[in-house]
Amino acid sequence: MYHHVKKLMFTVRVDEPDPRFGNMLLEQFGGANGELAAAMQYSIQGLNCEDPDRKDLLMDIGTEELSHLEVVGTLARMHLKPAKFDREAAEADPLIAIAGGGGVNLFNSQGNPWTADYLKITGELDVDLRSNIAAEARAKIVYERLINFTDDAGTKDALQFLMTREITHMKAFALALESMSKPAFSVGRIAPTPGLVDQFFNDSTGTGDHGEIDTRGPWNEGGDWVFTESPAIQAETGAANAIVTESSPPVDEAGLGDLLIEELRDILHAEKQLTKALPAMAEAARFDQLRELFEQHLVETEAQIERINECFELLGKTPKAKPCKGMMGLVEEGQEIIAQGEDKEDAAADLALIGAAQRVEHYEMSGYTTARNLASQLRHSAVVALLSKSLAEEENADQLLNQVARSLMSVAKMPAAIEQA
C-alpha cells in the first residue's frame, strides 16, 4: 500500500519564478523520460516480477520515483505561478494558463499528453533492467540540460538532487543485473543463429562529403567478429552469398537433441504396445461403431510407428525403443477394464473401454506435443511435420471417442426411460 507523507523528499525553493522554465520542467513531469513514466515502469515491472529480491528493488525505486514526481511537480508549479494572474506569463503557454489554470498537468513541455506508450515492460527481468538503466541515463541528461537553462539557485539545488538519484538508480539496476550472472548477450531463451550472430555487415563504404570513413574497431574486428561485405554490394556484383542464413544448424547447448531422441524412443515403445492392445479392445467392444474405431486407430498406429522410424532416420539415429512404463500401466489398466466389463451391461462396458482408450490418447498427445516442440526448437522442420501429423491423428481419435461415448450414454438412459413410461 502507499501512504502519503506531507513532506517533500527534497525541500524545493524558488527565488525567481520563470514560467517558460516551468514549461521546460514539465518534460520531467509528464514526458517520455520523466518521473511518472519511471514510477509506472518500475512499479509495473515489480508487480510482474517473480524474483522476490529484485521485485523489492523495483518497488523501492518505483516508489521513490513517485516522490520525485512530487518534487518536480512542486518545482514546476512554483515556476508557473505567475501564469495564473500575469498576461505576459500566460502568453508563454496558453495551454497551461487557460486550460490548466497555471498549474501542472500530465503533459510534456510541448503540450503532448502523457501516455503508457512511454513504458518499457517486457516481462523478461534482465531485459527490463537494461531498459531501466537506459531510462535513468536519459533522465540524467534531461536534468543536466535543465540545470544549464536556469540561474535560480534553489531550482539548481533541487535538480542536482534529482539528477544524482538517477545515477544511484543506474548503479542499483546495473548491480542487480550483474548479480543475475547472465552473459551480457544472453537475451531470452532461443539461441541466435551460429555464425550469423558474429557477422558484421560493412553497409557503408567510401568517403563522405564531410570526411566520413570506413572505420574498424572492437565493434567490428577482433574476437569472433567476421567482417563481411555489404549484402547490397554482394548482390550488385553477383558475388557468392557469404551471409549465414537461418537454415544453419542450431547449437544444442542445452542437450535438447538428446531429450528429443529420448522422447521418440519412449513414444516408439508406447505405440508398439498399443498395436498389441488395440486388437483386444476391438474384440471386447460390444457396439460396432466402437469396434470399427479401434480397428481404424490400429491402422493409424502402425503408420505412426513408421513415421517415428522416419524421424530417427532424419536425425541420423537408429530406431530403438525405450521401455515406456507409463503406457505399460495404461495397457494393464485396460486389460483389467476388459475383464471387469464381462459382468457389465453393453453400454456401460463400452463406456469403460472408451475411458481407458482416452487416457491412452491423452498420454500419447502429451508425448507427441513435447517431441514436436523440441524438434521445432531445434529447427528440424521435417521431423516437426511428421510428429504434427501423428498428433493430429491422436487428437482426432480422442474426438471420435467422445462422439461414440455421447451416443452410448443416450443408449444407457433408454431402459430407465422405458421403465418410467
Stockholm file with secondary structure:
# STOCKHOLM 1.0

chainA/1-421         MYHHVKKLMFTVRVDEPDPRFGNMLLEQFGGANGELAAAMQYSIQGLNCEDPDRKDLLMDIGTEELSHLEVVGTLARMHLKPAKFDREAAEADPLIAIAGGGGVNLFNSQGNPWTADYLKITGELDVDLRSNIAAEARAKIVYERLINFTDDAGTKDALQFLMTREITHMKAFALALESMSKPAFSVGRIAPTPGLVDQFFNDSTGTGDHGEIDTRGPWNEGGDWVFTESPAIQAETGAANAIVTESSPPVDEAGLGDLLIEELRDILHAEKQLTKALPAMAEAARFDQLRELFEQHLVETEAQIERINECFELLGKTPKAKPCKGMMGLVEEGQEIIAQGEDKEDAAADLALIGAAQRVEHYEMSGYTTARNLASQLRHSAVVALLSKSLAEEENADQLLNQVARSLMSVAKMPAAIEQA
#=GR chainA/1-421 SS CCCCCSSCSSCCCCSSCCHHHHHHHTHHHHSTTSHHHHHHHHHHHHHHCCCHHHHHHHHHHHHHHHHHHHHHHHHHHHHHGGGGTCHHHHHTCHIIIIISTTSCCSBCTTSCBCCGGGCCCCSCHHHHHHHHHHHHHHHHHHHHHHHHTCCCHHHHHHHHHHHHHHHHHHHHHHHHHHHTTCCTTCCSSSCCCTTGGGEEEECCCSCCTTCCCCCCCTTTSSTTCEEEECHHHHHHHTCCCCCCCTTSCCCCTTCHHHHHHHHHHHHHHHHHHHHHHHHHHHHHCSSHHHHHHHHHHHHHHHHHHHHHHHHHHHTTCCCCCCCCHHHHHHHHHHHHHHHHHTTSCHHHHHHHHHHHHHHHHHHHHHHHHHHHHHHHHTTCHHHHHHHHHHHHHHHHHHHHHHHHHHHHHHHHHHHHHHHHC
#=GC SS_cons         CCCCCSSCSSCCCCSSCCHHHHHHHTHHHHSTTSHHHHHHHHHHHHHHCCCHHHHHHHHHHHHHHHHHHHHHHHHHHHHHGGGGTCHHHHHTCHIIIIISTTSCCSBCTTSCBCCGGGCCCCSCHHHHHHHHHHHHHHHHHHHHHHHHTCCCHHHHHHHHHHHHHHHHHHHHHHHHHHHTTCCTTCCSSSCCCTTGGGEEEECCCSCCTTCCCCCCCTTTSSTTCEEEECHHHHHHHTCCCCCCCTTSCCCCTTCHHHHHHHHHHHHHHHHHHHHHHHHHHHHHCSSHHHHHHHHHHHHHHHHHHHHHHHHHHHTTCCCCCCCCHHHHHHHHHHHHHHHHHTTSCHHHHHHHHHHHHHHHHHHHHHHHHHHHHHHHHTTCHHHHHHHHHHHHHHHHHHHHHHHHHHHHHHHHHHHHHHHHC
//
